[in-house]
């Protein structure tokens, strides 16, 4: 029989309040062991969550959630939160089909204050909670945890500006896992920060200022000297907090994010203030697990791994990923043309741009979590004669829609938008599926949209996009390729022209992207039943190949298939063309449903939404036999 753990007795955050500090230290270690064990089997965002364990415990000890609100930016830090809010029994299902989400999710628990998954939004949501509490005269406490990387996002700065202006009663915990604590000045900085966070200090300061302002010339001179002395002292001792101070947000000195007592004492103090306070907390990413501490970038988001060594568990031999094919192809394009540049938003490794960045550091730009800036910056580079390629995940590129429209499409700038993680991405779920890029890109005038089906298509698509005038987007999925050899010399694709993969006379599948290969499988299944199915790799989502569409209608029934949202998708475009030509032909559109798809493995999700070979075959069968 395994010995009972403190963690097994924690059913809600209220149970944390009775623990001693030695017991909390043991609990923190037990939480880390649980996170490591689960992520070693399921994969997950391990480094961030290990670094934030003590923050979660301290916050829940001083708050009364779910009446009070604790929000997590992105949600990568929230595994400990899940474990102490009644989800220990489900934690082994983390990120699995039908299991609990890897991010905070209100449908999953009343302790999850908002659906997280995208960076830099927590402060805006928290500000909404705080403003509502202010209007209602409520004593609800609001605390938002945001990492230093997420704080670089423009949305976070917009929220900070409003929070300071409105003097909202809320606490921001800045989880800084990049900066070490300076021991020789840390105590003084902590004292100054805590004193300035105290209501008594704020009231005394304001009262003294009012007295001096009401006095004569000498009083005003003293006031001016005092202001200058105060600002000089703040610049000397608290230079790192000046930005927040200028926005009207009190900032504490850096404190140790792995000292629960210090965290708790600080939070109890700042939660008594009447305005916004930022608590600067310094942590170590991957704290408590050697491999994650040594390589926090790799352990930011990992697949299954060996706990003893941290090494990834071996996978069956497979073709290279679409991302790596894109990265290698871009590197070759950069070698051939020094006008080619690469831009990403805090995803150098994830988008396959490391080889390009290492070879051409002056032509590589990582703007941080600022997708809007990435796209607008690319337009400026294009105006100046460069050939920028912006590589961003589909779900994050959504943020830059205005820049795509105004900065790129309107002036017809030569910008290439490389959309990684298009379609279903698997275990990260609804906030990360690339469901909408086909739809929103098709709506933009002057935009050309490529949906390559395999590695060769992808290389040719990138080569073509760099050669075309005006904005071009190309989308490709997460995961391994089909196994098609990549050409040594990519060739130019004819704009708006598809390619025939299989001839057939009874029905036709018009496929967009990698779903074309699943369509081939479906056609083979149906051939065994005596149904002859044509399969067309459409290649271009915009402009559509009208000739191929009209030829497809001649078979008698058409199925369109795409791994994108059904409303406004390519299927609707096909139907529109048929309608314009007054073609009478039954059409079934297969796509992602008009709902948010849950998390799970990609094969499981494809089967659920009817976009695997079996689902495509069934759609053709139903249409052909009706």
C-alpha positions as CSV (number, residue, x, y, z in Angstrom):
1,X,0.0,0.0,0.0
2,X,1.4,3.4,-1.0
3,X,1.8,5.9,1.8
4,X,-0.8,8.7,1.8
5,X,0.4,12.1,0.5
6,X,-0.7,15.5,1.7
7,X,-1.8,16.1,-1.9
8,X,-4.4,13.2,-1.6
9,X,-6.1,15.1,1.2
10,X,-6.4,18.4,-0.7
11,X,-10.0,18.6,-2.1
12,X,-10.2,22.3,-2.5
13,X,-8.1,25.4,-1.8
14,X,-9.7,25.8,1.6
15,X,-7.7,22.7,2.7
16,X,-4.4,24.6,2.1
17,X,-5.1,27.1,4.8
18,X,-4.6,24.7,7.7
19,X,-1.2,23.5,6.5
20,X,2.1,24.5,8.2
21,X,4.9,25.9,6.1
22,X,6.9,22.6,6.4
23,X,3.8,20.7,5.2
24,X,3.4,23.2,2.3
25,X,7.0,22.5,1.2
26,X,6.2,18.8,1.2
27,X,3.0,19.4,-0.8
28,X,4.9,21.5,-3.4
29,X,7.2,18.6,-4.0
30,X,4.3,16.2,-4.2
31,X,2.7,18.4,-6.8
32,X,5.9,18.6,-8.9
33,X,6.1,14.8,-8.8
34,X,2.5,14.4,-9.9
35,X,3.0,16.9,-12.8
36,X,6.2,15.2,-13.9
37,X,4.7,11.8,-13.8
38,X,1.6,12.8,-15.8
39,X,3.4,14.9,-18.4
40,X,6.0,12.1,-18.9
41,X,3.1,10.0,-20.1
42,X,0.8,12.5,-21.8
43,X,3.2,15.4,-22.7
44,X,2.3,18.9,-21.6
45,X,3.6,22.4,-20.6
46,X,5.8,21.2,-17.8
47,X,8.5,23.9,-17.2
48,X,6.1,26.8,-16.6
49,X,3.9,24.8,-14.2
50,X,6.8,23.5,-12.2
51,X,8.1,27.1,-11.8
52,X,4.7,28.4,-10.5
53,X,3.8,25.8,-7.8
54,X,4.6,28.1,-4.8
55,X,2.8,31.0,-6.5
56,X,-0.4,28.9,-6.8
57,X,-0.2,27.7,-3.2
58,X,0.4,31.1,-1.7
59,X,-2.3,32.7,-3.8
60,X,-4.9,30.1,-2.9
61,X,-4.0,30.4,0.8
62,X,-4.8,34.2,0.9
63,X,-7.7,34.1,-1.5
64,X,-11.2,32.6,-1.1
65,X,-11.7,31.1,-4.6
66,X,-14.0,30.8,-6.5
67,X,-15.6,33.9,-4.9
68,X,-12.3,35.6,-5.4
69,X,-10.7,35.3,-8.8
70,X,-7.3,33.8,-9.7
71,X,-6.5,34.1,-13.4
72,X,-3.6,32.6,-15.4
73,X,-2.2,34.0,-18.5
74,X,-1.9,31.4,-21.3
75,X,-2.6,28.7,-18.6
76,X,0.8,27.0,-18.9
77,X,1.3,27.7,-15.2
78,X,-2.0,26.2,-14.0
79,X,-1.3,22.5,-13.4
80,X,-0.8,23.0,-9.7
81,X,-4.0,25.0,-9.6
82,X,-5.9,22.1,-11.2
83,X,-4.4,19.7,-8.6
84,X,-5.5,21.8,-5.6
85,X,-9.0,22.5,-6.9
86,X,-10.5,19.0,-6.8
87,X,-9.0,17.6,-10.1
88,X,-6.4,15.2,-8.7
89,X,-8.5,12.2,-9.6
90,X,-8.7,13.4,-13.2
91,X,-5.2,14.7,-13.6
92,X,-3.9,11.5,-15.2
93,X,-6.3,12.3,-18.1
94,X,-4.6,15.7,-18.7
95,X,-4.7,16.6,-22.4
96,X,-6.2,13.2,-23.5
97,X,-9.4,12.6,-25.4
98,X,-12.3,13.1,-23.0
99,X,-9.9,14.1,-20.2
100,X,-9.2,17.5,-18.6
101,X,-7.8,20.4,-20.5
102,X,-4.2,21.5,-20.4
103,X,-5.5,25.1,-19.8
104,X,-8.0,26.7,-17.5
105,X,-11.5,26.0,-18.7
106,X,-14.6,27.4,-16.9
107,X,-16.8,24.4,-18.0
108,X,-14.4,22.1,-16.2
109,X,-14.3,23.9,-12.8
110,X,-15.8,26.9,-11.1
111,X,-12.2,27.7,-9.9
112,X,-11.2,28.4,-13.5
113,X,-12.0,32.1,-14.0
114,X,-11.6,32.3,-17.8
115,X,-10.7,30.1,-20.7
116,X,-6.9,30.5,-21.2
117,X,-4.7,29.4,-24.1
118,X,-3.5,32.6,-25.8
119,X,-1.0,34.9,-24.3
120,X,-1.4,38.4,-22.8
121,X,-5.2,38.4,-22.3
122,X,-5.3,37.7,-18.5
123,X,-4.9,41.4,-17.4
124,X,-7.8,42.6,-19.6
125,X,-10.1,39.8,-18.3
126,X,-9.0,40.5,-14.7
127,X,-9.6,44.2,-15.2
128,X,-13.2,43.3,-16.1
129,X,-13.6,41.3,-12.9
130,X,-12.1,44.1,-10.9
131,X,-14.2,46.9,-12.5
132,X,-17.3,44.9,-11.9
133,X,-16.3,44.5,-8.2
134,X,-15.7,48.2,-8.0
135,X,-19.1,49.0,-9.5
136,X,-20.9,46.5,-7.2
137,X,-19.1,47.6,-4.1
138,X,-17.9,44.1,-3.7
139,X,-14.9,43.0,-1.7
140,X,-14.0,40.4,-4.3
141,X,-10.2,40.0,-4.7
142,X,-8.8,39.7,-8.2
143,X,-5.3,38.3,-8.8
144,X,-3.8,37.7,-12.3
145,X,-0.6,35.7,-12.8
146,X,1.3,36.7,-16.0
147,X,4.7,35.6,-17.2
148,X,7.4,38.0,-18.3
149,X,7.1,36.8,-21.9
150,X,3.3,37.3,-22.0
151,X,3.8,40.8,-20.5
152,X,5.6,41.7,-23.7
153,X,2.4,41.3,-25.7
154,X,0.7,44.5,-26.8
155,X,-2.7,43.6,-25.3
156,X,-1.1,43.4,-21.8
157,X,0.2,47.0,-22.2
158,X,-3.2,48.2,-23.2
159,X,-4.7,46.5,-20.1
160,X,-2.0,48.0,-17.8
161,X,-2.8,51.5,-19.2
162,X,-6.4,51.1,-18.3
163,X,-5.8,49.4,-15.0
164,X,-3.6,52.3,-13.9
165,X,-5.9,55.0,-15.2
166,X,-9.0,53.4,-13.5
167,X,-7.0,52.6,-10.3
168,X,-8.7,49.2,-10.2
169,X,-8.3,47.2,-7.0
170,X,-6.4,44.2,-8.2
171,X,-3.1,42.4,-8.0
172,X,-0.8,41.4,-10.8
173,X,1.7,38.7,-10.1
174,X,4.5,39.1,-12.6
175,X,6.1,35.6,-12.8
176,X,9.6,36.6,-14.0
177,X,11.6,33.4,-14.7
178,X,14.5,35.1,-16.4
179,X,15.9,37.4,-13.7
180,X,17.9,36.4,-10.6
181,X,17.5,38.0,-7.2
182,X,20.3,40.3,-6.2
183,X,20.9,39.4,-2.5
184,X,22.8,42.6,-1.5
185,X,20.0,45.0,-2.4
186,X,17.0,42.7,-2.3
187,X,16.1,43.3,1.3
188,X,16.1,47.1,0.9
189,X,14.1,46.9,-2.3
190,X,11.6,44.6,-0.7
191,X,11.2,47.1,2.2
192,X,10.7,50.1,-0.1
193,X,8.3,48.2,-2.3
194,X,6.2,46.9,0.6
195,X,6.1,50.3,2.3
196,X,4.9,52.0,-0.8
197,X,2.2,49.2,-1.3
198,X,0.8,50.0,2.2
199,X,-2.4,52.1,2.3
200,X,-1.1,54.0,5.3
201,X,1.9,55.2,3.3
202,X,-0.3,56.2,0.3
203,X,-2.7,58.2,2.5
204,X,0.1,59.9,4.4
205,X,1.9,60.8,1.2
206,X,-1.3,62.2,-0.4
207,X,-2.2,64.2,2.8
208,X,1.3,65.7,3.0
209,X,1.2,66.7,-0.7
210,X,-2.2,68.4,-0.2
211,X,-0.9,70.4,2.7
212,X,2.2,71.6,0.9
213,X,0.2,72.5,-2.2
214,X,-2.1,74.6,-0.1
215,X,0.9,76.6,1.4
216,X,2.9,79.5,0.1
217,X,6.0,79.8,-2.0
218,X,8.2,78.0,0.5
219,X,5.8,75.1,0.8
220,X,5.7,74.8,-3.0
221,X,9.5,74.9,-3.2
222,X,9.7,72.1,-0.6
223,X,7.1,70.1,-2.5
224,X,9.1,70.4,-5.8
225,X,12.3,69.4,-4.0
226,X,10.4,66.4,-2.5
227,X,9.0,65.3,-5.8
228,X,12.4,65.4,-7.4
229,X,14.0,63.6,-4.5
230,X,11.3,60.9,-4.5
231,X,11.7,60.3,-8.3
232,X,15.5,60.2,-8.0
233,X,15.3,57.6,-5.2
234,X,12.8,55.6,-7.2
235,X,15.0,55.7,-10.2
236,X,18.0,54.6,-8.1
237,X,16.4,51.9,-6.1
238,X,13.5,50.8,-8.2
239,X,14.5,51.5,-11.8
240,X,12.8,48.3,-13.0
241,X,9.4,49.4,-11.6
242,X,9.4,52.9,-13.1
243,X,7.3,51.9,-16.2
244,X,4.6,50.5,-14.0
245,X,4.8,53.4,-11.6
246,X,4.3,55.8,-14.5
247,X,1.1,54.0,-15.4
248,X,-0.2,54.4,-11.8
249,X,0.5,50.9,-10.7
250,X,2.4,50.3,-7.5
251,X,5.2,47.8,-8.0
252,X,6.9,45.8,-5.3
253,X,10.6,44.8,-5.3
254,X,11.4,41.4,-6.7
255,X,10.7,38.5,-4.2
256,X,11.6,34.9,-4.3
257,X,8.8,33.0,-6.1
258,X,9.7,29.7,-4.4
259,X,9.4,31.0,-0.8
260,X,5.7,30.4,0.1
261,X,5.9,32.5,3.3
262,X,7.4,35.5,1.6
263,X,4.8,35.2,-1.2
264,X,2.0,34.9,1.2
265,X,3.1,37.8,3.4
266,X,3.4,40.0,0.3
267,X,0.1,39.1,-1.1
268,X,-1.7,39.6,2.2
269,X,-0.3,43.1,2.3
270,X,-0.9,44.2,-1.2
271,X,-4.5,42.8,-1.3
272,X,-5.4,45.5,1.3
273,X,-4.5,48.3,-1.1
274,X,-7.2,50.4,-2.8
275,X,-5.5,50.5,-6.2
276,X,-3.5,48.2,-8.5
277,X,-0.3,46.6,-7.4
278,X,2.2,44.5,-9.4
279,X,4.1,41.9,-7.3
280,X,7.4,41.1,-9.0
281,X,8.1,37.4,-8.4
282,X,11.3,35.7,-9.6
283,X,11.0,32.0,-10.3
284,X,13.0,29.2,-12.1
285,X,11.3,27.5,-15.0
286,X,11.2,23.8,-14.4
287,X,12.0,24.2,-10.7
288,X,12.4,20.9,-8.9
289,X,13.2,18.8,-12.0
290,X,16.8,18.9,-13.2
291,X,16.2,18.2,-17.0
292,X,13.5,20.9,-17.2
293,X,15.7,23.5,-15.3
294,X,18.6,22.8,-17.6
295,X,16.5,23.0,-20.8
296,X,13.4,25.0,-20.1
297,X,12.8,25.8,-23.7
298,X,12.4,22.1,-24.7
299,X,10.3,21.5,-21.6
300,X,8.0,24.4,-22.3
301,X,5.8,22.0,-24.2
302,X,6.9,18.4,-24.6
303,X,5.6,15.0,-25.6
304,X,6.0,11.9,-23.5
305,X,9.5,11.6,-21.9
306,X,11.6,9.4,-19.6
307,X,11.5,10.8,-16.1
308,X,15.0,9.7,-15.1
309,X,16.8,11.3,-18.0
310,X,14.2,13.8,-19.4
311,X,14.9,12.3,-22.8
312,X,11.9,12.1,-25.2
313,X,10.4,8.6,-25.6
314,X,11.3,7.1,-28.9
315,X,8.9,7.4,-31.7
316,X,8.5,5.2,-34.8
317,X,10.5,6.3,-37.8
318,X,8.4,8.9,-39.7
319,X,8.9,11.4,-42.5
320,X,10.1,14.9,-41.5
321,X,7.6,17.3,-40.1
322,X,5.9,19.9,-42.3
323,X,7.5,22.5,-40.1
324,X,11.0,21.3,-40.6
325,X,10.4,21.0,-44.4
326,X,9.2,24.6,-44.4
327,X,12.3,25.7,-42.4
328,X,14.8,23.9,-44.6
329,X,13.1,25.2,-47.8
330,X,13.1,28.8,-46.4
331,X,16.8,28.4,-45.6
332,X,17.5,27.4,-49.3
333,X,15.4,30.4,-50.5
334,X,17.4,32.6,-48.2
335,X,20.7,31.3,-49.6
336,X,19.6,32.0,-53.2
337,X,18.1,35.5,-52.4
338,X,19.5,37.9,-49.8
339,X,16.2,39.9,-49.8
340,X,14.4,37.0,-48.1
341,X,13.8,37.6,-44.4
342,X,12.1,35.6,-41.7
343,X,9.9,36.9,-39.0
344,X,8.1,35.1,-36.1
345,X,6.4,35.9,-32.8
346,X,8.2,34.1,-30.0
347,X,8.2,30.9,-31.9
348,X,11.6,30.5,-33.5
349,X,11.9,26.8,-32.7
350,X,8.2,26.0,-33.1
351,X,8.0,27.4,-36.6
352,X,11.2,25.8,-37.8
353,X,13.1,29.0,-38.2
354,X,16.2,28.1,-36.1
355,X,18.3,27.1,-39.2
356,X,17.5,30.4,-40.9
357,X,18.1,32.4,-37.7
358,X,21.5,30.7,-37.2
359,X,22.6,31.2,-40.8
360,X,21.3,34.7,-41.3
361,X,20.8,36.4,-37.9
362,X,20.6,39.8,-39.4
363,X,17.7,38.7,-41.6
364,X,15.8,37.0,-38.8
365,X,13.4,38.9,-36.5
366,X,11.6,37.6,-33.4
367,X,9.2,40.3,-32.3
368,X,8.1,38.4,-29.2
369,X,4.4,37.8,-28.4
370,X,3.3,40.6,-30.8
371,X,1.7,39.1,-33.9
372,X,0.2,42.4,-35.0
373,X,3.7,44.0,-35.0
374,X,5.1,41.0,-36.9
375,X,2.7,41.5,-39.8
376,X,2.9,45.3,-40.0
377,X,6.7,45.1,-39.7
378,X,6.7,42.7,-42.6
379,X,4.7,45.1,-44.7
380,X,7.3,47.9,-44.1
381,X,10.1,45.5,-45.1
382,X,8.2,44.7,-48.3
383,X,7.7,48.3,-49.2
384,X,11.5,48.7,-48.8
385,X,12.2,45.9,-51.3
386,X,12.7,42.9,-49.0
387,X,10.8,39.6,-49.2
388,X,9.5,38.9,-45.7
389,X,8.1,35.6,-44.7
390,X,6.1,35.7,-41.5
391,X,5.8,32.3,-39.8
392,X,3.1,32.1,-37.1
393,X,0.8,29.4,-35.8
394,X,-2.7,29.7,-37.3
395,X,-4.5,30.2,-34.0
396,X,-2.1,33.1,-33.1
397,X,-2.2,34.8,-36.5
398,X,-5.9,35.5,-35.9
399,X,-4.7,38.5,-33.7
400,X,-3.2,40.2,-36.7
401,X,-6.2,40.2,-39.0
402,X,-6.4,44.0,-39.2
403,X,-2.7,44.2,-40.2
404,X,-3.2,41.5,-42.8
405,X,-6.1,43.6,-44.3
406,X,-4.8,47.1,-44.0
407,X,-1.0,46.8,-44.0
408,X,-0.6,43.9,-46.4
409,X,-3.6,43.4,-48.7
410,X,-4.7,47.0,-49.2
411,X,-1.4,48.2,-50.6
412,X,-0.7,44.7,-52.1
413,X,2.6,44.3,-50.2
414,X,4.8,41.4,-51.1
415,X,4.4,39.6,-47.8
416,X,4.3,35.8,-47.4
417,X,2.3,34.5,-44.4
418,X,3.4,31.0,-43.5
419,X,0.6,29.5,-41.4
420,X,1.9,26.7,-39.2
421,X,-0.4,24.4,-37.1
422,X,-3.3,24.8,-39.6
423,X,-6.2,22.5,-38.9
424,X,-6.5,20.2,-35.9
425,X,-3.4,20.3,-33.6
426,X,-4.4,17.7,-31.0
427,X,-3.9,17.7,-27.3
428,X,-3.8,21.5,-26.8
429,X,-7.5,21.7,-27.9
430,X,-9.9,24.4,-28.8
431,X,-7.7,27.4,-28.2
432,X,-5.0,26.0,-30.4
433,X,-6.7,24.4,-33.4
434,X,-6.0,26.2,-36.6
435,X,-9.7,26.3,-37.6
436,X,-10.2,29.7,-39.1
437,X,-7.3,30.8,-41.3
438,X,-8.8,29.4,-44.5
439,X,-12.0,31.4,-43.9
440,X,-10.5,34.7,-42.9
441,X,-7.8,34.6,-45.6
442,X,-10.3,33.9,-48.3
443,X,-12.3,37.0,-47.4
444,X,-9.3,39.4,-47.9
445,X,-9.1,41.1,-51.3
446,X,-5.8,40.6,-53.2
447,X,-4.9,37.6,-51.0
448,X,-3.8,34.4,-52.6
449,X,-4.2,31.3,-50.4
450,X,-2.3,28.0,-50.9
451,X,-3.1,24.8,-49.1
452,X,-0.4,22.3,-50.0
453,X,-1.1,18.6,-49.6
454,X,2.4,17.2,-49.0
455,X,6.0,18.1,-48.5
456,X,6.7,18.7,-52.2
457,X,3.6,20.9,-52.5
458,X,4.8,22.9,-49.5
459,X,8.3,23.5,-50.9
460,X,6.8,24.5,-54.3
461,X,4.2,26.7,-52.6
462,X,6.8,28.7,-50.6
463,X,8.9,29.1,-53.7
464,X,5.8,30.3,-55.6
465,X,4.7,32.6,-52.8
466,X,8.1,34.4,-52.8
467,X,7.9,34.9,-56.6
468,X,4.4,36.3,-56.7
469,X,3.3,40.0,-56.4
470,X,1.1,40.9,-53.5
471,X,0.3,39.1,-50.3
472,X,0.3,35.2,-50.2
473,X,-0.6,32.9,-47.4
474,X,0.2,29.2,-47.3
475,X,-1.0,26.8,-44.6
476,X,0.4,23.5,-43.4
477,X,-0.4,21.2,-40.4
478,X,1.4,20.2,-37.3
479,X,3.1,16.8,-37.4
480,X,4.9,14.6,-39.9
481,X,4.7,14.8,-43.6
482,X,3.3,12.3,-46.0
483,X,6.6,10.9,-47.1
484,X,6.8,12.6,-50.5
485,X,10.3,13.6,-51.5
486,X,11.1,17.3,-51.4
487,X,12.4,18.5,-54.7
488,X,15.9,19.8,-54.8
489,X,14.8,22.6,-57.1
490,X,11.2,23.7,-56.3
491,X,9.2,24.9,-59.3
492,X,6.6,27.6,-59.7
493,X,2.9,26.6,-59.3
494,X,0.4,28.0,-61.7
495,X,-1.9,30.3,-59.8
496,X,-5.4,28.8,-59.3
497,X,-4.6,25.4,-60.8
498,X,-5.3,22.1,-59.1
499,X,-3.8,18.7,-59.7
500,X,-5.6,15.5,-60.4
501,X,-4.6,12.7,-58.0
502,X,-7.0,10.0,-59.1
503,X,-9.5,9.6,-62.0
504,X,-13.1,8.5,-61.4
505,X,-16.5,8.8,-62.9
506,X,-19.1,8.3,-60.2
507,X,-18.2,11.0,-57.8
508,X,-15.5,13.6,-57.1
509,X,-13.7,14.7,-53.9
510,X,-12.3,18.2,-54.1
511,X,-9.7,18.2,-51.3
512,X,-7.8,21.1,-49.7
513,X,-4.5,20.5,-48.0
514,X,-3.3,17.2,-46.5
515,X,-6.8,15.9,-46.4
516,X,-6.2,15.0,-50.0
517,X,-4.4,11.9,-48.9
518,X,-7.2,10.8,-46.7
519,X,-9.5,11.4,-49.7
520,X,-7.3,9.0,-51.7
521,X,-7.7,6.3,-48.9
522,X,-11.5,6.9,-49.0
523,X,-11.5,6.5,-52.8
524,X,-9.6,3.2,-52.6
525,X,-12.2,2.0,-50.0
526,X,-15.0,2.9,-52.3
527,X,-13.4,1.4,-55.3
528,X,-13.6,-1.9,-53.5
529,X,-17.3,-1.3,-53.3
530,X,-17.6,-0.6,-57.0
531,X,-17.8,3.2,-56.8
532,X,-15.3,5.1,-59.0
533,X,-14.2,8.3,-57.3
534,X,-12.1,11.1,-58.7
535,X,-9.8,12.9,-56.2
536,X,-8.5,16.4,-56.9
537,X,-5.8,18.2,-54.8
538,X,-7.1,21.7,-55.1
539,X,-3.8,23.3,-54.0
540,X,-5.3,26.8,-54.1
541,X,-8.0,27.9,-51.7
542,X,-8.0,31.3,-53.4
543,X,-8.3,31.6,-56.4
544,X,-10.3,28.4,-56.8
545,X,-9.8,26.3,-59.9
546,X,-13.1,26.8,-61.6
547,X,-12.3,24.4,-64.4
548,X,-11.7,21.6,-62.0
549,X,-14.9,22.4,-60.1
550,X,-17.0,22.3,-63.2
551,X,-15.4,19.1,-64.3
552,X,-16.1,17.6,-60.9
553,X,-19.8,18.3,-61.3
554,X,-19.9,16.2,-64.4
555,X,-19.3,13.1,-62.3
556,X,-22.8,13.6,-60.8
557,X,-21.9,14.3,-57.2
558,X,-19.2,16.3,-55.4
559,X,-17.8,16.2,-51.9
560,X,-15.5,19.0,-50.7
561,X,-13.1,18.3,-47.9
562,X,-11.1,20.8,-45.8
563,X,-9.6,20.9,-42.3
564,X,-11.0,24.3,-41.5
565,X,-14.2,25.9,-40.4
566,X,-17.3,25.0,-42.4
567,X,-18.9,28.4,-42.3
568,X,-17.3,30.5,-45.0
569,X,-14.9,27.8,-46.0
570,X,-13.7,26.5,-49.4
571,X,-16.8,24.3,-49.7
572,X,-19.0,27.4,-49.8
573,X,-16.7,28.8,-52.5
574,X,-17.2,25.7,-54.6
575,X,-20.9,25.9,-54.3
576,X,-20.8,29.6,-55.2
577,X,-18.9,28.8,-58.4
578,X,-21.4,26.1,-59.3
579,X,-24.3,28.5,-58.7
580,X,-22.7,31.2,-60.8
581,X,-22.4,28.7,-63.7
582,X,-25.9,27.4,-63.0
583,X,-24.6,23.9,-62.5
584,X,-27.1,21.4,-61.0
585,X,-25.1,18.9,-58.9
586,X,-25.5,17.6,-55.3
587,X,-22.7,18.8,-53.1
588,X,-21.6,17.8,-49.6
589,X,-19.2,20.0,-47.7
590,X,-16.9,18.3,-45.2
591,X,-15.1,20.6,-42.7
592,X,-14.7,21.3,-39.1
593,X,-18.1,21.8,-37.4
594,X,-19.6,25.1,-36.4
595,X,-18.5,24.5,-32.8
596,X,-15.2,24.3,-30.9
597,X,-13.5,21.0,-31.3
598,X,-12.2,19.5,-28.0
599,X,-8.7,18.2,-27.3
600,X,-7.4,14.7,-28.0
601,X,-5.1,13.0,-30.5
602,X,-5.4,14.2,-34.1
603,X,-6.7,10.8,-35.4
604,X,-9.3,10.7,-32.6
605,X,-10.5,14.2,-33.5
606,X,-10.5,13.6,-37.3
607,X,-12.7,10.6,-36.7
608,X,-15.0,12.5,-34.4
609,X,-15.6,15.3,-37.0
610,X,-15.8,12.9,-40.0
611,X,-12.6,14.0,-41.7
612,X,-10.7,10.7,-41.6
613,X,-10.8,8.3,-44.6
614,X,-13.8,6.5,-43.1
615,X,-15.8,9.7,-42.7
616,X,-15.0,11.0,-46.2
617,X,-16.0,7.6,-47.7
618,X,-19.2,7.6,-45.8
619,X,-20.1,11.1,-47.1
620,X,-19.4,10.1,-50.7
621,X,-21.4,6.9,-50.2
622,X,-24.4,8.7,-48.8
623,X,-24.4,11.3,-51.5
624,X,-23.8,8.8,-54.4
625,X,-26.6,6.5,-53.2
626,X,-29.2,9.1,-52.3
